[in-house]
């Protein structure tokens, strides 16, 4: 008996331990601000506790194509950031989310800087070239040097 809502696009997930393990999703439901997955072969709370805090991975081929100017985090991590003037700022190491505000964590020469991931600043994302073109307001890049 499957209880997977129609809008769920995955029926298999991988949980990362020493190596990725594949599990069939038997059911999926929201619970407060979280989601509860019932995975085939995980039939007790003690078994489920072994996976608490584990990263859930999905095959890239199963991901929905996002609307224009929307990206999955993994697509942006590793991209090189350049200014409109052609200066290399660094590479995206991570993203931070605060509500609707997303920040690129850009690493340059061992230091991190935070760049708002907004259309006003991030003018173009080229996933094929792994590049993000930014037009930062005056002083933004220097703020991160303190």
C-alpha positions in Angstrom: 0.0 0.0 0.0 1.6 3.2 -1.1 0.8 6.6 0.4 2.9 8.7 -1.8 1.2 12.0 -2.8 0.9 12.5 -6.6 3.1 15.6 -6.5 6.1 13.7 -5.1 8.6 13.1 -7.8 10.7 10.4 -6.1 10.0 6.8 -5.2 13.6 6.0 -4.3 16.0 7.8 -2.0 19.6 7.2 -0.9 20.8 7.6 2.6 24.5 8.4 3.1 26.3 6.4 5.7 29.7 4.9 4.9 28.3 4.5 1.4 25.0 5.4 -0.1 22.2 2.9 0.5 19.1 2.8 -1.7 15.6 2.6 -0.2 12.2 2.5 -1.8 9.8 5.2 -0.4 6.6 3.5 0.8 5.0 6.7 2.1 5.6 10.3 2.5 3.7 12.9 4.6 4.3 16.4 6.1 4.6 16.7 9.8 4.8 20.3 11.2 7.7 21.8 9.3 9.2 18.4 8.5 8.4 15.4 6.4 8.1 11.8 7.4 9.3 9.1 5.0 8.4 5.4 5.5 11.2 3.4 3.8 10.9 -0.2 2.8 12.9 -2.4 5.2 12.8 0.2 8.0 10.0 -1.1 10.1 10.7 0.1 13.6 11.6 3.3 15.4 14.9 1.8 16.6 15.8 1.0 12.9 14.7 4.6 11.9 16.8 6.2 14.7 20.0 4.8 13.0 19.2 7.2 10.1 18.4 10.4 12.1 20.5 13.2 10.8 21.6 11.4 7.7 21.6 13.2 4.4 18.9 12.1 2.0 20.1 12.0 -1.6 18.0 11.8 -4.7 19.1 10.7 -8.2 19.6 13.8 -10.3 17.6 12.2 -13.1 14.5 12.2 -10.9 14.6 15.9 -10.1 12.0 18.2 -11.7 13.2 20.9 -14.0 12.9 24.1 -12.1 11.3 27.3 -13.4 13.6 29.9 -15.0 16.1 31.5 -12.6 15.6 28.8 -10.0 18.3 26.4 -9.1 19.1 23.4 -6.9 21.8 24.1 -4.4 24.1 21.4 -5.8 24.0 23.1 -9.2 25.5 26.3 -7.7 28.1 24.8 -5.4 31.4 24.9 -7.2 30.4 27.6 -9.7 33.0 30.4 -10.2 31.8 33.9 -9.4 32.9 36.8 -11.6 32.0 40.5 -11.6 30.7 42.2 -14.7 34.2 43.7 -15.1 35.6 40.2 -15.4 37.3 40.0 -12.0 37.2 36.5 -10.4 35.6 36.8 -7.0 35.9 33.1 -6.0 33.9 29.9 -6.0 30.6 29.0 -4.4 31.3 26.8 -1.4 27.8 26.8 0.1 24.5 28.6 0.3 22.7 30.0 3.4 19.0 30.5 3.5 17.1 32.9 5.8 13.5 32.7 4.8 13.4 34.1 1.2 16.9 35.5 1.5 19.6 33.3 0.1 23.3 34.0 0.4 26.1 32.5 -1.7 29.1 31.6 0.5 32.0 32.4 -1.8 35.5 31.3 -1.0 38.5 33.2 -2.3 42.1 32.6 -1.1 40.9 30.8 2.0 38.5 33.5 3.1 34.7 33.5 2.8 32.4 36.2 1.7 28.6 36.3 1.6 26.9 37.5 -1.6 23.1 37.9 -1.7 21.7 35.5 -4.4 19.2 38.0 -5.8 18.5 39.0 -9.4 19.6 42.5 -8.6 23.1 41.3 -7.8 23.5 37.9 -9.6 22.8 38.9 -13.1 23.5 35.6 -14.9 24.0 32.0 -14.0 25.5 29.7 -16.6 25.4 26.1 -15.3 27.2 24.7 -18.4 30.2 27.0 -17.8 29.7 26.8 -14.0 29.8 30.6 -13.7 27.8 33.2 -11.9 28.1 36.8 -13.1 27.5 39.4 -10.4 27.1 43.2 -10.4 27.6 43.9 -6.7 26.8 47.3 -5.2 29.7 49.4 -4.3 31.4 48.2 -1.1 29.7 44.8 -0.9 32.8 42.7 -1.7 34.9 44.9 0.7 32.4 44.3 3.6 33.4 40.7 3.7 37.1 41.5 4.2 36.7 42.7 7.8 
